[in-house]
Each structure stands twice: as structure tokens, then as C-alpha cells.
Amino acid sequence: MKTDLPRAVLLGLGLFATAGAVQAHDLSQDEALRLSKEGVIRPFEEILPAALSRYPGSRLLEAELEREHGTYIYEIELLTADGVVRELELDARDGRILKDKEDD
């Protein structure tokens, strides 16, 4: 499994925004770092390995931190070894996978 962790960390801190997110607020890198330092969320580099291990050989395509209905969520897209793009949502407090679906 090949990963560029520093790049993944930056991506996970909200550098990419998605259009049309319903009731979601994308957080800036500064906000994400503050929340992590305050212990409100776990650092992305702690959560990413579990998501990648769900699909061995996968690569991170995109990641962001959002606040959705009062919950902090890491939303990531992975490219699996089979060439399928998966969208996962993970609870930023504990890394629990909230959603895992094939991206359309």
C-alpha cells in the first residue's frame, strides 16, 4: 500500500471543498488544526490508516473535514486496487466509519 502521508494530512485538513454539500460546512486547515490540538477531533494521520486498510492497495484521492449537523466528519475518497472510487465518511472524534459507498 503506497501512501504519501504528508499530502494526505494536508488534504484531510480541508484543502479541497466539494460543491453542493447539504447542511455541511467545510472547515479550513486552521480550524482543523485548532480542533485537533484542543482534542475535539483526532488528527487525520491517526484515522487514515484504518480507512486505507479497509481496501488494501487503495490510494487516497481527496479528503476534507466537514461539520455536518453538529458532527465533525472526515470525508475521503479512495481509489481501490480494482479501480473503483469509494467515498467514506468517518467520525472525526473516534474514526468510526459512518458511510462507505461507491462514488458515482
QUIDAVEN-V617196 format. One record per pair of residues at least 24 apart in sequence whose ideal C-beta (glycine too) atoms are under 10 Angstrom apart, sorted by the first residue. I is the first residue (numbers start at 1). J is the second residue. Records with the same first field share a line. If there is no record, write none. Layout:
I = J, J
This chain:
1 = 49, 52, 53, 55, 56, 57, 58, 59, 81
2 = 52, 57, 58, 59
3 = 48, 49, 52, 58, 59, 60
4 = 59, 60
5 = 44, 45, 48, 49, 60
6 = 45
7 = 60, 63
8 = 44, 45, 48, 49, 51, 52, 59, 60, 63, 76
9 = 43, 44, 45, 48, 63
10 = 44, 63
11 = 44, 48, 60, 61, 62, 63, 64, 65, 76, 77
12 = 43, 44, 45, 47, 48, 60, 62, 63, 64, 65, 74, 75, 76, 90, 92
13 = 43, 44, 63, 64, 65, 74
14 = 44, 63, 64, 65, 66, 74, 75
15 = 62, 63, 64, 65
16 = 61, 62, 63, 64, 75, 77
17 = 64, 66
18 = 62, 64, 66, 75, 77, 87
21 = 64, 66, 68, 75
22 = 68, 69
23 = 66, 67, 68, 69
24 = 64, 66, 67, 68, 69, 71, 73, 75
25 = 65, 66, 67, 68
26 = 64, 65, 66, 67, 68, 75
27 = 64, 65, 66, 67, 72, 73, 92
28 = 65
29 = 65
31 = 65, 67, 72
32 = 64, 65, 72, 74, 92
35 = 65, 67, 72, 92, 93
36 = 65, 92
39 = 93
40 = 72, 92, 93
41 = 65, 67, 72, 73, 74, 91, 92, 93, 94, 95
42 = 72, 74, 90, 91, 92, 93, 94, 95
43 = 92
44 = 74, 76, 90, 92, 95
46 = 95
47 = 74, 76, 90, 91, 92, 93, 94, 95, 96, 97
48 = 74, 76, 78, 90, 95
49 = 95
50 = 88, 90, 95, 96, 97
51 = 76, 78, 86, 88, 89, 90, 95, 97, 100
52 = 76, 78, 88
54 = 78, 80, 86, 88, 97, 100
55 = 79, 80, 81, 82, 84, 86, 88, 100
56 = 80, 81
57 = 81, 82
58 = 82, 84, 85, 86
61 = 85, 86, 87, 103
62 = 87, 103
63 = 88, 90
65 = 92
66 = 92
67 = 92
68 = 98
71 = 98
73 = 98, 99
74 = 98
75 = 99
77 = 103
78 = 103
79 = 103
